[in-house]
Amino acid sequence: MTRIDGERVGDGAPGPLTMRVREAYWALHDDPAYARAVADISTPAGH
């Protein structure tokens, strides 16, 4: 997060925690258990 309501937060650059979360998120895309598109996931009947 670098802005809230159009106002810059801190120095306007993503911080170390944001970068760690971003890297972890994209790393999951290499794991087949998390790599399927949402459209490929079936919804159980009745839901």
Wavefront OBJ file of the C-alpha trace (Angstrom):
o trace
v 0.000 0.000 0.000
v 1.431 3.343 -0.974
v -1.684 5.588 -0.881
v -4.882 5.925 1.143
v -7.675 8.133 -0.200
v -5.205 9.518 -2.724
v -2.710 10.567 -0.040
v 0.803 9.166 -0.026
v 1.677 6.890 2.893
v 5.225 7.147 4.185
v 7.670 7.689 1.350
v 5.171 6.409 -1.244
v 7.071 3.175 -1.881
v 6.037 -0.332 -0.777
v 7.704 -1.306 2.490
v 9.505 -4.539 3.360
v 6.395 -6.300 4.687
v 4.382 -5.448 1.563
v 7.204 -6.765 -0.596
v 7.364 -10.025 1.398
v 3.602 -10.532 1.040
v 3.776 -9.772 -2.695
v 6.657 -12.227 -3.206
v 4.871 -14.956 -1.215
v 1.654 -14.414 -3.209
v 3.397 -14.767 -6.563
v 5.483 -17.729 -5.345
v 2.249 -19.665 -4.778
v 1.513 -19.425 -8.503
v 4.389 -21.868 -9.086
v 2.700 -24.411 -6.775
v 0.211 -26.542 -8.764
v -2.100 -26.688 -5.731
v -2.660 -22.929 -6.049
v -2.097 -22.342 -9.756
v -5.584 -23.098 -11.130
v -7.708 -20.248 -12.393
v -10.796 -19.498 -10.328
v -12.998 -20.438 -13.273
v -11.516 -23.987 -13.118
v -12.673 -24.612 -9.548
v -15.976 -26.457 -9.330
v -18.711 -25.366 -6.926
v -20.349 -28.236 -5.043
v -23.981 -28.886 -5.986
v -26.463 -26.891 -3.949
v -24.104 -24.017 -3.178
l 1 2 3 4 5 6 7 8 9 10 11 12 13 14 15 16 17 18 19 20 21 22 23 24 25 26 27 28 29 30 31 32 33 34 35 36 37 38 39 40 41 42 43 44 45 46 47
